[in-house]
Structure formats: structure tokens, C-alpha cells
Amino acid sequence: MLVSGHYPKLDFTPCAIVNVTVDCSCLSLTNIQPSWFPSYTEVLLFNNNKLKVLPNYTFSHLQHLKILDLSNNDIQEIEIDAFHGLGKLENLQLYQNKYCFYDSVKLDRIFQPTPSLTKLNIIQNTDCLVDNVTNSFLTKLTKLRRLEISYNSEHLYLGPEFTRLRDLKYLKIVGDSQIIDNLTFVYVGNLTGLELCHMNSLNSISSDAFQPLINLKVLKMIDISLNLSYVLLRLESFQGRNMSEMTLDTISIDVHEERPKENGYLTRHNTQYLRNICVSSLTLQNCLINYITVEAVGVAQLETWNNCLVNLVISDNPLTGNRFALLKLLNLKQLKSVTMTDVFRYCVEYAPFPVHFEEYRLDSQSNWLIAMTIDNKETPDHVVFNGLDTSTHVTWTKNNTTSIDQRIQIGDSGNFYISENLRYINARRLFISALVNVHFIFYGAPNVEYLDISDSGFHDFTGLLRDSHLSKHIFYRAMT
């Protein structure tokens, strides 16, 4: 019903109407008309258009509207009564527009008609000259459970206004803030999920910054311009905690410059807190990891993960260092899913890692005991490594870049074990080089339902598959 008290007559509409959903997305619309939407509409999709102004009373007759998507437009102006009549609105998507949230008085009035909001995304595609969001308007949105918001202030600070948001559980933050300190999260202790994204100006996180987040179960840090080793040492507050997910994706000072001796060298010291978090799903992706020492993920240090870790993703890292440290993780008894893609790179050579690192010395000794023989006279043509009646992986590699037939033995005393619970193994492009020549033998694995070793440079494949269901889910293609 419009402010005049009359419902608009439903005229010709450019939108598709299916039941209670009106879809006006991706039509390059530059204006919006109330007459396009029937009064019974519950879902209105107006995303990916060219709207610049959101007029008063546009939705005032949509008293049943629950979901409104205005994302990816060019909205620069929201009139005060634009959301009039939306008392039942639960989900409002305003992201990727050009509106600056700086007039607190106006914002209070704009959002006053929407007390039922549980999901709100106001991340903007603009660079306002002031702190990008003034948060006092949030105090009236007491039912919010998920909030996605931008900050451009030097210090990231979630103020007292968040104390009114007792139901807020998930918070996503983007922007140009430079400092996260011990006051940043004081008023959001009820959060169960936190996502920090696209914060390329961030240069400091205090060691106890995450301490107030006593209920956090999900932590995602994506596209953050900090050294991965630095970030890992900021996880102390989560030690001994149960968490469902931790994702560290594109954590690097400079994704275009590889400095393996400075940025990508992970030791036991770097992983000391991460290893003591009881996390179910862990992702380390595109973080310029170049070397992982054996002790960084040694069996003796993985008691917590052994009881907790179910899903593991370690992908898109230019590892040229220890290959055996990661493979040890396959023995974690609760592990069901492993993705290790675009990991090992043979075609790039770095100078030797610093020998003055004690970790490096111990690492080299461990590798020798576990792993490497290069005398082909002492190594049989087909070395078989049996799993616990489950699976066997790479048996030897032949490096075509040398005149020596190098054969790398993986496992203790000729045996390499993997978890009996493993169901999913994705090793696509495990070796990022066309020069690798690998003979691959796979045994049994009655619990493995999916195996992908495509584009990994494997020269040959031999399989003994005891369960027919597995043969339907094997992807193998030699790299050309």
C-alpha cells in the first residue's frame, strides 16, 4: 500500500513473476516502479541493474516482503522513506553499490521501518572519504544475526552499538583498516563466525585481539596483506578450543613476489597454536607456503588434530621444500576429505633454505630417515607401499631434469599409511610440472569414494580396486 493508502495498479512489468518471487535481475534497469511488483511479493530480486536512486515509498505496498536484493547496482542515494512498509523484511542485500553510510541521523530514519532484519549486507563499491560506516543505526536492528559491513578507519573498532545486537552471530568485515587491536572485538563476544576479507591495508593484529571472541566457531581470513607466519602466531586465543572451520586464503604480504626464506617458511614455532585448535575443517590456500618442516606438522604434535580434523585443504602454494611433512597429515584418524591441488612445484628452484635454522637441520635428518634414496641399484623398479587395507599412493618418481634415476621412497620402513576414514582425495595437479615422471600404484581403499589425480604429471597408473564404486570416481589424465 502506498502512502496515499492505495495499492498501485499492476502495470506492464519487465520482471519475471513466479509465485511469490519477482525477478528483475540483470536487465540494465535505471529506474524502479512500485507498479512492477504485486502486493503478495515475498522475494524481490533487483540485483545487477543500473539503479542510482532508491525513491521513497517504492516498496510500501509490499507488506509481505521478506527478501530484497538490490546488490550490484549504482545506488548513490537512498531516500529517507525508501523502505517504508517493510516491517516483515528479513534479508536486505545492498552490497556493491556506491552509497556512503556517513549520515547517522538519516540512516536511523532509513532503517527504522525494517526492525525484523536478520541478514544485512551493506558492503559498498566506493571509497568514501570518511569512515565508511556509522553504526548507530544498527541499534534498532536488534534481530540481526548476520551482518556484512565495510570499515575504512585506521583502527578497526566495533563500538558499544553492537551490545544491542545480542542475536548477531556472523560478521563479515572488509575495508582499509590498518590496525586490529585488543579493543576491536570487545563488544562482539557472542559471535560464532567472523570473516575478515580484502583488507589490503591491514598491517597489525595485536597478539590478544581475538581473545574476546570466546564463542567463535568459524574464522575466515581472505585476501589479507600480512605474512602467513605472522597471522598464525595471532591464533593463541583459540588454543584448546573447538572450532568448526578455519580458512586462511591469500594471506601474503605480496602475492606477486615470492620470498621463500622470509614469507613461506613454516616451522614448529609458527604452527604451535594452530596445531592445538580442535578444528573440523582447515584450509590453507594461496598463502605462498614454500617450505613446511617435518616438526611443523609432526605426528607427535598432532594429537589434537588427530581427534578433530575431518576436512583438509592445502592448495595453490608453491611448495618446493619438504614434501613429506604434508603427506603425514593423511594419517590423521578422523580425516575424511583431503584436497591438495597445485601444491608441489619442481620447475622452480630456490637457493637452499637457511642452514642456521635448527628446524632445517632437524628437518633434513628426518627426511633422510623417512624418505630419500637416489641409488637406483638399491631401489627396486616397483616399490609397493601398503595402506591399512585402504590405499597406497606414490611409489617413486623419476626426475627427467637430471641424469640420475631419482627414486623417492615415501613411508617408514617401506610402508606409508593413510587414515581408514578417508572418503575423498583430490590431488589434481599435485605436482605442477610437466617434467615429473611418476609411476602410480593404488591399492584397495574400500572407504575411498573419490580419487582425482588428473594433470599431475603421472606417467603411468596401475590400480587394484576392490570396490566397484571407487572405479566410477577416478579421474586420471597425464599432463602433456
KAGIMO-V19011 format. One record per backbone hydrogen bond with DSSP energy under -0.5 kcal/mol. NH is the residue of the N-H (numbers start at 1). CO is the residue of the C=O. E is the energy in kcal/mol with one decimal. If there is no record, write none. Layout:
[[NH CO E] [NH CO E]]
//
This chain:
[[2 6 -2.4] [5 2 -2.4] [11 9 -1.0] [11 35 -0.8] [16 23 -2.7] [18 16 -0.6] [18 21 -2.7] [21 18 -2.5] [22 43 -3.0] [23 16 -3.3] [23 21 -0.5] [24 22 -0.7] [24 45 -3.5] [26 47 -1.9] [27 24 -0.5] [28 48 -0.7] [36 33 -1.8] [37 34 -1.6] [41 38 -1.8] [42 20 -2.8] [43 20 -2.1] [44 67 -2.7] [45 22 -2.9] [46 44 -0.7] [46 69 -2.9] [48 71 -2.1] [50 29 -2.6] [52 30 -0.6] [54 77 -2.6] [55 53 -0.7] [57 81 -2.5] [58 55 -1.0] [59 82 -0.7] [60 57 -0.6] [62 59 -2.3] [63 61 -1.3] [64 39 -0.6] [65 62 -1.5] [66 42 -2.8] [67 42 -2.2] [68 91 -2.8] [69 44 -2.5] [70 68 -0.6] [70 93 -3.0] [72 95 -2.2] [74 51 -1.9] [76 52 -2.9] [77 52 -1.5] [79 54 -2.3] [79 77 -0.5] [82 79 -2.1] [84 81 -1.3] [86 83 -1.8] [87 85 -0.8] [89 86 -1.1] [90 66 -2.2] [91 66 -2.4] [92 119 -2.4] [93 68 -2.5] [94 92 -0.6] [94 121 -2.9] [96 123 -2.8] [98 75 -1.9] [101 99 -0.6] [101 132 -1.1] [102 100 -1.5] [104 102 -1.1] [107 103 -2.5] [108 104 -2.0] [109 105 -1.3] [110 106 -2.5] [111 107 -2.3] [112 108 -0.6] [114 111 -1.8] [117 114 -1.3] [118 90 -2.9] [119 90 -2.4] [120 146 -2.0] [121 92 -2.0] [122 148 -2.9] [125 97 -3.0] [126 124 -0.8] [128 126 -0.5] [134 101 -0.9] [135 133 -0.6] [137 134 -0.6] [138 135 -1.9] [139 136 -1.4] [140 137 -1.1] [141 138 -1.7] [142 140 -0.9] [144 141 -1.6] [145 118 -3.0] [146 118 -2.4] [147 170 -2.4] [148 120 -2.4] [149 172 -2.6] [151 174 -2.3] [156 154 -0.5] [156 179 -2.7] [157 155 -0.7] [158 184 -1.6] [159 157 -0.9] [162 159 -2.0] [163 160 -2.1] [164 161 -1.0] [165 162 -1.1] [166 164 -1.5] [167 142 -0.6] [168 165 -1.3] [169 145 -2.4] [170 145 -2.4] [171 193 -2.1] [172 147 -2.6] [173 195 -3.0] [174 149 -1.7] [175 197 -0.5] [175 198 -0.9] [176 151 -1.1] [177 151 -0.7] [178 154 -2.2] [179 154 -2.2] [180 204 -2.5] [181 179 -0.5] [184 181 -1.3] [186 183 -1.0] [187 158 -0.6] [188 185 -1.5] [191 188 -1.7] [192 169 -2.5] [193 169 -2.5] [194 218 -2.4] [195 171 -2.6] [196 220 -2.9] [197 173 -2.8] [197 195 -0.6] [198 222 -1.9] [199 223 -1.2] [200 198 -0.8] [202 199 -1.0] [203 178 -2.7] [204 178 -1.3] [206 180 -2.5] [209 206 -1.7] [211 208 -1.2] [213 210 -1.6] [214 212 -2.1] [215 189 -0.7] [216 213 -1.2] [217 192 -2.9] [218 192 -2.1] [219 245 -2.0] [220 194 -2.5] [221 247 -2.8] [222 196 -2.6] [223 249 -2.6] [224 250 -1.4] [225 199 -1.1] [226 224 -1.9] [229 263 -0.5] [231 227 -2.1] [232 228 -2.6] [233 229 -1.3] [234 231 -1.9] [235 232 -1.3] [238 235 -1.8] [239 236 -1.7] [240 276 -2.9] [241 238 -2.0] [243 241 -0.6] [243 278 -2.7] [244 217 -1.5] [245 217 -2.0] [246 281 -2.4] [247 219 -2.6] [248 283 -2.7] [249 221 -2.6] [249 247 -0.6] [250 285 -2.8] [252 224 -1.7] [252 250 -0.8] [257 254 -1.3] [259 257 -0.6] [262 259 -1.7] [263 259 -3.0] [264 259 -0.7] [266 264 -0.7] [266 291 -3.0] [267 265 -0.5] [271 267 -1.6] [272 269 -0.8] [275 271 -2.5] [276 273 -0.9] [277 274 -1.5] [278 241 -2.2] [278 276 -0.5] [279 277 -1.9] [280 243 -1.8] [281 244 -0.8] [282 311 -2.5] [283 246 -2.3] [284 313 -2.8] [285 248 -2.3] [286 315 -2.3] [290 264 -1.9] [290 288 -0.6] [291 264 -2.7] [293 266 -2.3] [296 293 -0.5] [297 293 -0.8] [297 294 -0.8] [298 295 -0.8] [301 298 -1.1] [302 299 -1.4] [306 302 -2.4] [307 303 -0.9] [307 304 -1.0] [308 304 -0.7] [308 305 -0.8] [309 305 -2.1] [310 280 -2.8] [311 280 -2.6] [312 337 -2.4] [313 282 -2.6] [314 339 -2.7] [315 284 -1.1] [316 341 -2.1] [317 342 -1.0] [319 317 -2.0] [319 343 -1.3] [320 290 -1.7] [321 290 -1.9] [327 323 -0.9] [328 324 -1.2] [329 325 -0.5] [329 326 -1.6] [330 327 -1.2] [331 328 -1.9] [332 329 -1.7] [334 306 -0.7] [335 332 -1.2] [336 310 -2.9] [337 310 -2.1] [338 424 -2.4] [339 312 -2.5] [340 426 -2.6] [342 428 -1.2] [342 429 -0.7] [343 429 -0.7] [343 430 -0.5] [344 430 -2.5] [345 319 -2.7] [346 344 -0.5] [347 432 -0.5] [357 354 -1.2] [358 356 -0.5] [361 357 -1.5] [362 358 -2.4] [363 359 -2.5] [364 360 -2.3] [365 361 -1.8] [366 362 -2.4] [367 363 -2.5] [368 364 -1.8] [369 365 -2.0] [370 366 -2.4] [371 367 -2.9] [372 367 -0.9] [373 407 -1.0] [376 374 -1.0] [378 375 -1.6] [379 375 -0.5] [380 378 -0.5] [384 382 -0.6] [386 384 -0.6] [389 387 -2.9] [395 439 -1.1] [396 439 -0.9] [398 437 -2.7] [399 397 -0.6] [400 398 -0.8] [400 435 -1.2] [402 399 -1.4] [406 404 -1.4] [407 373 -0.9] [409 371 -1.3] [409 407 -0.7] [411 409 -0.5] [412 415 -1.7] [413 411 -0.5] [415 412 -1.8] [419 330 -3.1] [422 419 -1.2] [423 336 -3.1] [424 336 -2.2] [425 450 -2.3] [426 338 -2.8] [427 425 -0.6] [427 452 -3.1] [429 454 -2.4] [430 427 -1.5] [432 344 -3.7] [432 430 -0.6] [433 431 -1.8] [436 433 -0.7] [437 398 -1.4] [438 436 -0.5] [438 457 -0.9] [439 396 -1.2] [440 438 -0.6] [440 460 -1.3] [441 393 -0.6] [442 462 -1.8] [444 464 -2.4] [446 389 -0.7] [448 445 -0.9] [449 423 -2.9] [450 423 -1.6] [451 473 -2.4] [452 425 -2.1] [453 475 -2.7] [455 477 -2.5] [456 453 -0.8] [456 477 -0.5] [459 438 -1.8] [460 438 -1.9] [462 440 -2.5] [464 442 -2.3] [466 464 -0.6] [468 466 -0.5] [470 467 -1.3] [471 467 -0.8] [472 468 -0.6] [472 469 -0.6] [473 470 -2.3] [474 471 -0.7] [475 451 -2.1] [475 473 -0.5] [476 474 -0.6]]
//
